[in-house]
Each structure stands twice: as C-alpha cells, then as structure tokens.
Amino acid sequence: MLLLTFGHARALQIPTMTPAELRSQLEAGQARVFDSNRTTLWRTGHIPGAVFVGQEEIAPAVLPEDRTALLVFYCRDST
C-alpha cells in the first residue's frame, strides 16, 4: 500500500486543494470525488456525492468518460 502524505504529494507535485476549493468545484459541477478509505470509514461518513473506490485497483467503469474531468481522490485512513 502506498502511504502518501502532504509532504509526499508536494514532492511528487501531485496537486492538492483546500476544502473550500473543493466545495467551489463541486458547486460548479466541475469535480468528481472518489473516496479511497476502508469500507468501515466509508460507512461512518463521506463527502456527499463521493464514489467509493476503496484501496484496491479502480475499475474503469467508475471513472467519467470525459478525460478532461477534474478527479479528486481522498483518504483519511493512515493505516
């Protein structure tokens, strides 16, 4: 499993966004959100409208056909 912290994201130049930026993107209909937490964390709560993808490989069928779409993946699980 890949442990990715904000430090890693910055070092790898993976774009990040603040919750306010995400809210703005969601309200404008410009983002698709994917939750990569464990199932138990998904069940306790997740971003409204998020698609559960878990920590396994992501099935292409859950991704939008629009290849220019903004995809946001999040995970709060640290184990």
PyMOL Python script that loads the backbone (N, CA, C, O; Angstrom):
from pymol import cmd

cmd.read_pdbstr("""\
ATOM      1  N   MET A   1       0.845  -1.164   0.000  1.00  0.00           N
ATOM      2  CA  MET A   1       0.000   0.000   0.000  1.00  0.00           C
ATOM      3  C   MET A   1       0.897   1.236   0.000  1.00  0.00           C
ATOM      4  O   MET A   1       1.963   1.244   0.616  1.00  0.00           O
ATOM      5  N   LEU A   2       0.462   2.253  -0.681  1.00  0.00           N
ATOM      6  CA  LEU A   2       1.216   3.491  -0.782  1.00  0.00           C
ATOM      7  C   LEU A   2       0.795   4.440   0.321  1.00  0.00           C
ATOM      8  O   LEU A   2      -0.383   4.778   0.434  1.00  0.00           O
ATOM      9  N   LEU A   3       1.742   4.873   1.134  1.00  0.00           N
ATOM     10  CA  LEU A   3       1.480   5.874   2.155  1.00  0.00           C
ATOM     11  C   LEU A   3       1.837   7.220   1.559  1.00  0.00           C
ATOM     12  O   LEU A   3       3.000   7.483   1.252  1.00  0.00           O
ATOM     13  N   LEU A   4       0.855   8.058   1.398  1.00  0.00           N
ATOM     14  CA  LEU A   4       1.061   9.341   0.751  1.00  0.00           C
ATOM     15  C   LEU A   4       0.648  10.458   1.702  1.00  0.00           C
ATOM     16  O   LEU A   4      -0.526  10.578   2.051  1.00  0.00           O
ATOM     17  N   THR A   5       1.605  11.267   2.118  1.00  0.00           N
ATOM     18  CA  THR A   5       1.322  12.390   2.989  1.00  0.00           C
ATOM     19  C   THR A   5       1.348  13.670   2.160  1.00  0.00           C
ATOM     20  O   THR A   5       1.687  13.640   0.977  1.00  0.00           O
ATOM     21  N   PHE A   6       0.990  14.792   2.779  1.00  0.00           N
ATOM     22  CA  PHE A   6       1.070  16.062   2.061  1.00  0.00           C
ATOM     23  C   PHE A   6       2.499  16.338   1.616  1.00  0.00           C
ATOM     24  O   PHE A   6       2.726  16.906   0.548  1.00  0.00           O
ATOM     25  N   GLY A   7       3.462  15.933   2.441  1.00  0.00           N
ATOM     26  CA  GLY A   7       4.864  16.097   2.053  1.00  0.00           C
ATOM     27  C   GLY A   7       5.193  15.319   0.785  1.00  0.00           C
ATOM     28  O   GLY A   7       5.874  15.825  -0.107  1.00  0.00           O
ATOM     29  N   HIS A   8       4.703  14.082   0.713  1.00  0.00           N
ATOM     30  CA  HIS A   8       4.910  13.272  -0.489  1.00  0.00           C
ATOM     31  C   HIS A   8       4.210  13.898  -1.687  1.00  0.00           C
ATOM     32  O   HIS A   8       4.770  13.964  -2.781  1.00  0.00           O
ATOM     33  N   ALA A   9       2.979  14.356  -1.471  1.00  0.00           N
ATOM     34  CA  ALA A   9       2.214  14.956  -2.571  1.00  0.00           C
ATOM     35  C   ALA A   9       2.951  16.163  -3.133  1.00  0.00           C
ATOM     36  O   ALA A   9       3.028  16.338  -4.349  1.00  0.00           O
ATOM     37  N   ARG A  10       3.491  16.993  -2.247  1.00  0.00           N
ATOM     38  CA  ARG A  10       4.246  18.160  -2.714  1.00  0.00           C
ATOM     39  C   ARG A  10       5.516  17.737  -3.442  1.00  0.00           C
ATOM     40  O   ARG A  10       5.842  18.285  -4.494  1.00  0.00           O
ATOM     41  N   ALA A  11       6.221  16.777  -2.892  1.00  0.00           N
ATOM     42  CA  ALA A  11       7.472  16.323  -3.509  1.00  0.00           C
ATOM     43  C   ALA A  11       7.209  15.702  -4.882  1.00  0.00           C
ATOM     44  O   ALA A  11       8.014  15.860  -5.800  1.00  0.00           O
ATOM     45  N   LEU A  12       6.102  15.007  -5.020  1.00  0.00           N
ATOM     46  CA  LEU A  12       5.747  14.370  -6.295  1.00  0.00           C
ATOM     47  C   LEU A  12       4.963  15.314  -7.209  1.00  0.00           C
ATOM     48  O   LEU A  12       4.587  14.946  -8.322  1.00  0.00           O
ATOM     49  N   GLN A  13       4.727  16.512  -6.734  1.00  0.00           N
ATOM     50  CA  GLN A  13       3.981  17.545  -7.460  1.00  0.00           C
ATOM     51  C   GLN A  13       2.559  17.084  -7.798  1.00  0.00           C
ATOM     52  O   GLN A  13       2.038  17.381  -8.873  1.00  0.00           O
ATOM     53  N   ILE A  14       1.946  16.360  -6.871  1.00  0.00           N
ATOM     54  CA  ILE A  14       0.548  15.972  -7.012  1.00  0.00           C
ATOM     55  C   ILE A  14      -0.284  17.159  -6.543  1.00  0.00           C
ATOM     56  O   ILE A  14      -0.114  17.620  -5.414  1.00  0.00           O
ATOM     57  N   PRO A  15      -1.175  17.659  -7.386  1.00  0.00           N
ATOM     58  CA  PRO A  15      -1.984  18.822  -6.977  1.00  0.00           C
ATOM     59  C   PRO A  15      -2.870  18.493  -5.774  1.00  0.00           C
ATOM     60  O   PRO A  15      -3.408  17.391  -5.668  1.00  0.00           O
ATOM     61  N   THR A  16      -3.007  19.441  -4.895  1.00  0.00           N
ATOM     62  CA  THR A  16      -3.909  19.317  -3.755  1.00  0.00           C
ATOM     63  C   THR A  16      -4.843  20.519  -3.768  1.00  0.00           C
ATOM     64  O   THR A  16      -4.595  21.491  -4.482  1.00  0.00           O
ATOM     65  N   MET A  17      -5.914  20.460  -2.982  1.00  0.00           N
ATOM     66  CA  MET A  17      -6.826  21.589  -2.876  1.00  0.00           C
ATOM     67  C   MET A  17      -7.378  21.661  -1.474  1.00  0.00           C
ATOM     68  O   MET A  17      -7.403  20.667  -0.748  1.00  0.00           O
ATOM     69  N   THR A  18      -7.813  22.829  -1.104  1.00  0.00           N
ATOM     70  CA  THR A  18      -8.410  23.034   0.214  1.00  0.00           C
ATOM     71  C   THR A  18      -9.871  22.582   0.171  1.00  0.00           C
ATOM     72  O   THR A  18     -10.447  22.430  -0.907  1.00  0.00           O
ATOM     73  N   PRO A  19     -10.464  22.369   1.341  1.00  0.00           N
ATOM     74  CA  PRO A  19     -11.892  22.037   1.363  1.00  0.00           C
ATOM     75  C   PRO A  19     -12.749  23.120   0.682  1.00  0.00           C
ATOM     76  O   PRO A  19     -13.722  22.797   0.001  1.00  0.00           O
ATOM     77  N   ALA A  20     -12.395  24.392   0.863  1.00  0.00           N
ATOM     78  CA  ALA A  20     -13.153  25.478   0.225  1.00  0.00           C
ATOM     79  C   ALA A  20     -13.043  25.404  -1.297  1.00  0.00           C
ATOM     80  O   ALA A  20     -14.021  25.639  -2.006  1.00  0.00           O
ATOM     81  N   GLU A  21     -11.860  25.078  -1.792  1.00  0.00           N
ATOM     82  CA  GLU A  21     -11.690  24.931  -3.240  1.00  0.00           C
ATOM     83  C   GLU A  21     -12.512  23.764  -3.768  1.00  0.00           C
ATOM     84  O   GLU A  21     -13.129  23.861  -4.829  1.00  0.00           O
ATOM     85  N   LEU A  22     -12.519  22.663  -3.025  1.00  0.00           N
ATOM     86  CA  LEU A  22     -13.309  21.506  -3.433  1.00  0.00           C
ATOM     87  C   LEU A  22     -14.788  21.847  -3.447  1.00  0.00           C
ATOM     88  O   LEU A  22     -15.497  21.503  -4.392  1.00  0.00           O
ATOM     89  N   ARG A  23     -15.254  22.516  -2.413  1.00  0.00           N
ATOM     90  CA  ARG A  23     -16.671  22.902  -2.348  1.00  0.00           C
ATOM     91  C   ARG A  23     -17.047  23.745  -3.571  1.00  0.00           C
ATOM     92  O   ARG A  23     -18.094  23.533  -4.182  1.00  0.00           O
ATOM     93  N   SER A  24     -16.201  24.682  -3.912  1.00  0.00           N
ATOM     94  CA  SER A  24     -16.447  25.536  -5.070  1.00  0.00           C
ATOM     95  C   SER A  24     -16.526  24.713  -6.356  1.00  0.00           C
ATOM     96  O   SER A  24     -17.410  24.927  -7.185  1.00  0.00           O
ATOM     97  N   GLN A  25     -15.599  23.777  -6.515  1.00  0.00           N
ATOM     98  CA  GLN A  25     -15.588  22.917  -7.705  1.00  0.00           C
ATOM     99  C   GLN A  25     -16.836  22.036  -7.761  1.00  0.00           C
ATOM    100  O   GLN A  25     -17.409  21.834  -8.832  1.00  0.00           O
ATOM    101  N   LEU A  26     -17.252  21.517  -6.611  1.00  0.00           N
ATOM    102  CA  LEU A  26     -18.444  20.667  -6.558  1.00  0.00           C
ATOM    103  C   LEU A  26     -19.703  21.478  -6.871  1.00  0.00           C
ATOM    104  O   LEU A  26     -20.566  21.031  -7.626  1.00  0.00           O
ATOM    105  N   GLU A  27     -19.797  22.663  -6.290  1.00  0.00           N
ATOM    106  CA  GLU A  27     -20.969  23.509  -6.536  1.00  0.00           C
ATOM    107  C   GLU A  27     -21.076  23.900  -8.003  1.00  0.00           C
ATOM    108  O   GLU A  27     -22.178  24.076  -8.522  1.00  0.00           O
ATOM    109  N   ALA A  28     -19.933  24.038  -8.673  1.00  0.00           N
ATOM    110  CA  ALA A  28     -19.920  24.383 -10.094  1.00  0.00           C
ATOM    111  C   ALA A  28     -20.094  23.150 -10.986  1.00  0.00           C
ATOM    112  O   ALA A  28     -20.163  23.269 -12.209  1.00  0.00           O
ATOM    113  N   GLY A  29     -20.165  21.955 -10.361  1.00  0.00           N
ATOM    114  CA  GLY A  29     -20.317  20.720 -11.123  1.00  0.00           C
ATOM    115  C   GLY A  29     -19.064  20.368 -11.910  1.00  0.00           C
ATOM    116  O   GLY A  29     -19.145  19.724 -12.955  1.00  0.00           O
ATOM    117  N   GLN A  30     -17.908  20.787 -11.413  1.00  0.00           N
ATOM    118  CA  GLN A  30     -16.668  20.596 -12.153  1.00  0.00           C
ATOM    119  C   GLN A  30     -15.731  19.562 -11.551  1.00  0.00           C
ATOM    120  O   GLN A  30     -14.581  19.455 -11.976  1.00  0.00           O
ATOM    121  N   ALA A  31     -16.196  18.800 -10.572  1.00  0.00           N
ATOM    122  CA  ALA A  31     -15.314  17.808  -9.943  1.00  0.00           C
ATOM    123  C   ALA A  31     -16.077  16.521  -9.683  1.00  0.00           C
ATOM    124  O   ALA A  31     -17.276  16.538  -9.401  1.00  0.00           O
ATOM    125  N   ARG A  32     -15.373  15.419  -9.781  1.00  0.00           N
ATOM    126  CA  ARG A  32     -15.876  14.099  -9.389  1.00  0.00           C
ATOM    127  C   ARG A  32     -15.011  13.646  -8.225  1.00  0.00           C
ATOM    128  O   ARG A  32     -13.784  13.669  -8.313  1.00  0.00           O
ATOM    129  N   VAL A  33     -15.646  13.236  -7.138  1.00  0.00           N
ATOM    130  CA  VAL A  33     -14.924  12.890  -5.915  1.00  0.00           C
ATOM    131  C   VAL A  33     -14.977  11.384  -5.683  1.00  0.00           C
ATOM    132  O   VAL A  33     -16.028  10.755  -5.807  1.00  0.00           O
ATOM    133  N   PHE A  34     -13.821  10.824  -5.343  1.00  0.00           N
ATOM    134  CA  PHE A  34     -13.678   9.393  -5.103  1.00  0.00           C
ATOM    135  C   PHE A  34     -13.075   9.181  -3.717  1.00  0.00           C
ATOM    136  O   PHE A  34     -12.057   9.783  -3.376  1.00  0.00           O
ATOM    137  N   ASP A  35     -13.705   8.332  -2.931  1.00  0.00           N
ATOM    138  CA  ASP A  35     -13.273   8.030  -1.570  1.00  0.00           C
ATOM    139  C   ASP A  35     -12.498   6.720  -1.581  1.00  0.00           C
ATOM    140  O   ASP A  35     -13.037   5.677  -1.949  1.00  0.00           O
ATOM    141  N   SER A  36     -11.249   6.776  -1.181  1.00  0.00           N
ATOM    142  CA  SER A  36     -10.417   5.566  -1.183  1.00  0.00           C
ATOM    143  C   SER A  36     -10.111   5.066   0.231  1.00  0.00           C
ATOM    144  O   SER A  36      -9.072   4.451   0.475  1.00  0.00           O
ATOM    145  N   ASN A  37     -11.024   5.338   1.145  1.00  0.00           N
ATOM    146  CA  ASN A  37     -10.894   4.828   2.504  1.00  0.00           C
ATOM    147  C   ASN A  37     -11.287   3.358   2.582  1.00  0.00           C
ATOM    148  O   ASN A  37     -11.760   2.768   1.611  1.00  0.00           O
ATOM    149  N   ARG A  38     -11.079   2.791   3.755  1.00  0.00           N
ATOM    150  CA  ARG A  38     -11.588   1.450   4.014  1.00  0.00           C
ATOM    151  C   ARG A  38     -13.111   1.516   4.082  1.00  0.00           C
ATOM    152  O   ARG A  38     -13.677   2.578   4.344  1.00  0.00           O
ATOM    153  N   THR A  39     -13.768   0.398   3.849  1.00  0.00           N
ATOM    154  CA  THR A  39     -15.232   0.330   3.867  1.00  0.00           C
ATOM    155  C   THR A  39     -15.795   0.824   5.191  1.00  0.00           C
ATOM    156  O   THR A  39     -16.811   1.519   5.206  1.00  0.00           O
ATOM    157  N   THR A  40     -15.155   0.478   6.298  1.00  0.00           N
ATOM    158  CA  THR A  40     -15.672   0.896   7.605  1.00  0.00           C
ATOM    159  C   THR A  40     -15.686   2.417   7.734  1.00  0.00           C
ATOM    160  O   THR A  40     -16.615   2.975   8.317  1.00  0.00           O
ATOM    161  N   LEU A  41     -14.680   3.088   7.205  1.00  0.00           N
ATOM    162  CA  LEU A  41     -14.661   4.555   7.258  1.00  0.00           C
ATOM    163  C   LEU A  41     -15.694   5.142   6.310  1.00  0.00           C
ATOM    164  O   LEU A  41     -16.329   6.147   6.632  1.00  0.00           O
ATOM    165  N   TRP A  42     -15.868   4.532   5.152  1.00  0.00           N
ATOM    166  CA  TRP A  42     -16.892   4.990   4.201  1.00  0.00           C
ATOM    167  C   TRP A  42     -18.266   4.955   4.859  1.00  0.00           C
ATOM    168  O   TRP A  42     -19.058   5.887   4.720  1.00  0.00           O
ATOM    169  N   ARG A  43     -18.537   3.877   5.570  1.00  0.00           N
ATOM    170  CA  ARG A  43     -19.848   3.717   6.205  1.00  0.00           C
ATOM    171  C   ARG A  43     -20.098   4.744   7.304  1.00  0.00           C
ATOM    172  O   ARG A  43     -21.245   5.112   7.558  1.00  0.00           O
ATOM    173  N   THR A  44     -19.035   5.208   7.959  1.00  0.00           N
ATOM    174  CA  THR A  44     -19.224   6.184   9.036  1.00  0.00           C
ATOM    175  C   THR A  44     -19.394   7.596   8.501  1.00  0.00           C
ATOM    176  O   THR A  44     -19.834   8.481   9.235  1.00  0.00           O
ATOM    177  N   GLY A  45     -19.057   7.823   7.249  1.00  0.00           N
ATOM    178  CA  GLY A  45     -19.261   9.133   6.654  1.00  0.00           C
ATOM    179  C   GLY A  45     -18.326   9.391   5.500  1.00  0.00           C
ATOM    180  O   GLY A  45     -17.205   8.883   5.461  1.00  0.00           O
ATOM    181  N   HIS A  46     -18.803  10.194   4.552  1.00  0.00           N
ATOM    182  CA  HIS A  46     -18.004  10.540   3.387  1.00  0.00           C
ATOM    183  C   HIS A  46     -18.554  11.824   2.771  1.00  0.00           C
ATOM    184  O   HIS A  46     -19.641  12.277   3.128  1.00  0.00           O
ATOM    185  N   ILE A  47     -17.808  12.396   1.860  1.00  0.00           N
ATOM    186  CA  ILE A  47     -18.244  13.607   1.175  1.00  0.00           C
ATOM    187  C   ILE A  47     -19.494  13.271   0.361  1.00  0.00           C
ATOM    188  O   ILE A  47     -19.491  12.301  -0.397  1.00  0.00           O
ATOM    189  N   PRO A  48     -20.561  14.060   0.508  1.00  0.00           N
ATOM    190  CA  PRO A  48     -21.771  13.796  -0.264  1.00  0.00           C
ATOM    191  C   PRO A  48     -21.468  13.746  -1.773  1.00  0.00           C
ATOM    192  O   PRO A  48     -20.803  14.626  -2.319  1.00  0.00           O
ATOM    193  N   GLY A  49     -21.967  12.712  -2.414  1.00  0.00           N
ATOM    194  CA  GLY A  49     -21.750  12.545  -3.842  1.00  0.00           C
ATOM    195  C   GLY A  49     -20.487  11.799  -4.207  1.00  0.00           C
ATOM    196  O   GLY A  49     -20.265  11.492  -5.378  1.00  0.00           O
ATOM    197  N   ALA A  50     -19.651  11.503  -3.216  1.00  0.00           N
ATOM    198  CA  ALA A  50     -18.409  10.772  -3.489  1.00  0.00           C
ATOM    199  C   ALA A  50     -18.725   9.345  -3.919  1.00  0.00           C
ATOM    200  O   ALA A  50     -19.728   8.761  -3.511  1.00  0.00           O
ATOM    201  N   VAL A  51     -17.855   8.805  -4.744  1.00  0.00           N
ATOM    202  CA  VAL A  51     -17.958   7.425  -5.200  1.00  0.00           C
ATOM    203  C   VAL A  51     -16.938   6.605  -4.418  1.00  0.00           C
ATOM    204  O   VAL A  51     -15.760   6.959  -4.374  1.00  0.00           O
ATOM    205  N   PHE A  52     -17.382   5.516  -3.803  1.00  0.00           N
ATOM    206  CA  PHE A  52     -16.467   4.659  -3.054  1.00  0.00           C
ATOM    207  C   PHE A  52     -15.640   3.817  -4.019  1.00  0.00           C
ATOM    208  O   PHE A  52     -16.184   3.089  -4.848  1.00  0.00           O
ATOM    209  N   VAL A  53     -14.321   3.926  -3.900  1.00  0.00           N
ATOM    210  CA  VAL A  53     -13.434   3.104  -4.721  1.00  0.00           C
ATOM    211  C   VAL A  53     -12.534   2.217  -3.879  1.00  0.00           C
ATOM    212  O   VAL A  53     -11.855   1.344  -4.420  1.00  0.00           O
ATOM    213  N   GLY A  54     -12.513   2.419  -2.573  1.00  0.00           N
ATOM    214  CA  GLY A  54     -11.700   1.589  -1.696  1.00  0.00           C
ATOM    215  C   GLY A  54     -10.213   1.739  -1.959  1.00  0.00           C
ATOM    216  O   GLY A  54      -9.768   2.723  -2.550  1.00  0.00           O
ATOM    217  N   GLN A  55      -9.457   0.758  -1.514  1.00  0.00           N
ATOM    218  CA  GLN A  55      -7.999   0.822  -1.606  1.00  0.00           C
ATOM    219  C   GLN A  55      -7.433  -0.183  -2.597  1.00  0.00           C
ATOM    220  O   GLN A  55      -6.242  -0.491  -2.570  1.00  0.00           O
ATOM    221  N   GLU A  56      -8.276  -0.681  -3.452  1.00  0.00           N
ATOM    222  CA  GLU A  56      -7.843  -1.626  -4.474  1.00  0.00           C
ATOM    223  C   GLU A  56      -7.726  -0.888  -5.802  1.00  0.00           C
ATOM    224  O   GLU A  56      -7.855   0.335  -5.848  1.00  0.00           O
ATOM    225  N   GLU A  57      -7.485  -1.617  -6.866  1.00  0.00           N
ATOM    226  CA  GLU A  57      -7.456  -1.002  -8.185  1.00  0.00           C
ATOM    227  C   GLU A  57      -8.823  -0.420  -8.504  1.00  0.00           C
ATOM    228  O   GLU A  57      -9.851  -0.974  -8.115  1.00  0.00           O
ATOM    229  N   ILE A  58      -8.829   0.692  -9.209  1.00  0.00           N
ATOM    230  CA  ILE A  58     -10.082   1.359  -9.551  1.00  0.00           C
ATOM    231  C   ILE A  58     -10.601   0.815 -10.876  1.00  0.00           C
ATOM    232  O   ILE A  58      -9.881   0.784 -11.874  1.00  0.00           O
ATOM    233  N   ALA A  59     -11.846   0.393 -10.871  1.00  0.00           N
ATOM    234  CA  ALA A  59     -12.472  -0.123 -12.086  1.00  0.00           C
ATOM    235  C   ALA A  59     -12.718   1.033 -13.050  1.00  0.00           C
ATOM    236  O   ALA A  59     -13.282   2.051 -12.649  1.00  0.00           O
ATOM    237  N   PRO A  60     -12.316   0.906 -14.287  1.00  0.00           N
ATOM    238  CA  PRO A  60     -12.533   1.978 -15.262  1.00  0.00           C
ATOM    239  C   PRO A  60     -13.991   2.421 -15.370  1.00  0.00           C
ATOM    240  O   PRO A  60     -14.261   3.573 -15.709  1.00  0.00           O
ATOM    241  N   ALA A  61     -14.922   1.531 -15.090  1.00  0.00           N
ATOM    242  CA  ALA A  61     -16.344   1.856 -15.209  1.00  0.00           C
ATOM    243  C   ALA A  61     -16.789   2.956 -14.250  1.00  0.00           C
ATOM    244  O   ALA A  61     -17.785   3.630 -14.516  1.00  0.00           O
ATOM    245  N   VAL A  62     -16.076   3.155 -13.141  1.00  0.00           N
ATOM    246  CA  VAL A  62     -16.482   4.204 -12.191  1.00  0.00           C
ATOM    247  C   VAL A  62     -15.937   5.579 -12.580  1.00  0.00           C
ATOM    248  O   VAL A  62     -16.352   6.591 -12.014  1.00  0.00           O
ATOM    249  N   LEU A  63     -15.020   5.624 -13.534  1.00  0.00           N
ATOM    250  CA  LEU A  63     -14.438   6.892 -13.961  1.00  0.00           C
ATOM    251  C   LEU A  63     -15.309   7.532 -15.038  1.00  0.00           C
ATOM    252  O   LEU A  63     -15.932   6.832 -15.836  1.00  0.00           O
ATOM    253  N   PRO A  64     -15.352   8.867 -15.058  1.00  0.00           N
ATOM    254  CA  PRO A  64     -16.170   9.525 -16.078  1.00  0.00           C
ATOM    255  C   PRO A  64     -15.578   9.340 -17.474  1.00  0.00           C
ATOM    256  O   PRO A  64     -14.368   9.181 -17.632  1.00  0.00           O
ATOM    257  N   GLU A  65     -16.437   9.362 -18.469  1.00  0.00           N
ATOM    258  CA  GLU A  65     -15.963   9.241 -19.846  1.00  0.00           C
ATOM    259  C   GLU A  65     -15.165  10.466 -20.268  1.00  0.00           C
ATOM    260  O   GLU A  65     -14.259  10.362 -21.095  1.00  0.00           O
ATOM    261  N   ASP A  66     -15.488  11.612 -19.714  1.00  0.00           N
ATOM    262  CA  ASP A  66     -14.786  12.857 -20.031  1.00  0.00           C
ATOM    263  C   ASP A  66     -13.369  12.802 -19.465  1.00  0.00           C
ATOM    264  O   ASP A  66     -13.181  12.891 -18.252  1.00  0.00           O
ATOM    265  N   ARG A  67     -12.391  12.657 -20.323  1.00  0.00           N
ATOM    266  CA  ARG A  67     -10.999  12.530 -19.874  1.00  0.00           C
ATOM    267  C   ARG A  67     -10.408  13.846 -19.377  1.00  0.00           C
ATOM    268  O   ARG A  67      -9.289  13.861 -18.864  1.00  0.00           O
ATOM    269  N   THR A  68     -11.139  14.947 -19.519  1.00  0.00           N
ATOM    270  CA  THR A  68     -10.663  16.236 -19.005  1.00  0.00           C
ATOM    271  C   THR A  68     -11.291  16.566 -17.656  1.00  0.00           C
ATOM    272  O   THR A  68     -11.009  17.616 -17.080  1.00  0.00           O
ATOM    273  N   ALA A  69     -12.145  15.670 -17.147  1.00  0.00           N
ATOM    274  CA  ALA A  69     -12.837  15.913 -15.883  1.00  0.00           C
ATOM    275  C   ALA A  69     -11.838  16.021 -14.728  1.00  0.00           C
ATOM    276  O   ALA A  69     -10.802  15.356 -14.714  1.00  0.00           O
ATOM    277  N   LEU A  70     -12.177  16.873 -13.766  1.00  0.00           N
ATOM    278  CA  LEU A  70     -11.363  17.008 -12.557  1.00  0.00           C
ATOM    279  C   LEU A  70     -11.721  15.865 -11.617  1.00  0.00           C
ATOM    280  O   LEU A  70     -12.858  15.767 -11.155  1.00  0.00           O
ATOM    281  N   LEU A  71     -10.749  14.998 -11.334  1.00  0.00           N
ATOM    282  CA  LEU A  71     -10.948  13.869 -10.434  1.00  0.00           C
ATOM    283  C   LEU A  71     -10.254  14.159  -9.119  1.00  0.00           C
ATOM    284  O   LEU A  71      -9.070  14.495  -9.096  1.00  0.00           O
ATOM    285  N   VAL A  72     -10.992  14.030  -8.017  1.00  0.00           N
ATOM    286  CA  VAL A  72     -10.447  14.285  -6.688  1.00  0.00           C
ATOM    287  C   VAL A  72     -10.547  12.999  -5.888  1.00  0.00           C
ATOM    288  O   VAL A  72     -11.638  12.460  -5.701  1.00  0.00           O
ATOM    289  N   PHE A  73      -9.412  12.508  -5.418  1.00  0.00           N
ATOM    290  CA  PHE A  73      -9.357  11.306  -4.596  1.00  0.00           C
ATOM    291  C   PHE A  73      -8.960  11.712  -3.185  1.00  0.00           C
ATOM    292  O   PHE A  73      -8.070  12.542  -2.998  1.00  0.00           O
ATOM    293  N   TYR A  74      -9.618  11.129  -2.198  1.00  0.00           N
ATOM    294  CA  TYR A  74      -9.242  11.425  -0.828  1.00  0.00           C
ATOM    295  C   TYR A  74      -9.283  10.165   0.018  1.00  0.00           C
ATOM    296  O   TYR A  74      -9.974   9.193  -0.286  1.00  0.00           O
ATOM    297  N   CYS A  75      -8.510  10.228   1.094  1.00  0.00           N
ATOM    298  CA  CYS A  75      -8.437   9.122   2.038  1.00  0.00           C
ATOM    299  C   CYS A  75      -7.966   9.684   3.371  1.00  0.00           C
ATOM    300  O   CYS A  75      -6.957  10.388   3.422  1.00  0.00           O
ATOM    301  N   ARG A  76      -8.662   9.393   4.418  1.00  0.00           N
ATOM    302  CA  ARG A  76      -8.216   9.853   5.731  1.00  0.00           C
ATOM    303  C   ARG A  76      -7.568   8.734   6.512  1.00  0.00           C
ATOM    304  O   ARG A  76      -7.086   8.946   7.624  1.00  0.00           O
ATOM    305  N   ASP A  77      -7.553   7.552   5.943  1.00  0.00           N
ATOM    306  CA  ASP A  77      -7.005   6.363   6.597  1.00  0.00           C
ATOM    307  C   ASP A  77      -5.483   6.454   6.620  1.00  0.00           C
ATOM    308  O   ASP A  77      -4.857   6.697   5.588  1.00  0.00           O
ATOM    309  N   SER A  78      -4.900   6.261   7.776  1.00  0.00           N
ATOM    310  CA  SER A  78      -3.452   6.343   7.871  1.00  0.00           C
ATOM    311  C   SER A  78      -2.795   4.989   8.102  1.00  0.00           C
ATOM    312  O   SER A  78      -1.592   4.914   8.351  1.00  0.00           O
ATOM    313  N   THR A  79      -3.587   3.913   8.021  1.00  0.00           N
ATOM    314  CA  THR A  79      -3.004   2.587   8.216  1.00  0.00           C
ATOM    315  C   THR A  79      -3.140   1.753   6.974  1.00  0.00           C
ATOM    316  O   THR A  79      -2.704   0.602   6.952  1.00  0.00           O
TER     317      THR A  79
END
""", "prot")
cmd.dss("prot")
cmd.show_as("cartoon", "prot")
cmd.util.cbc("prot")
cmd.orient("prot")
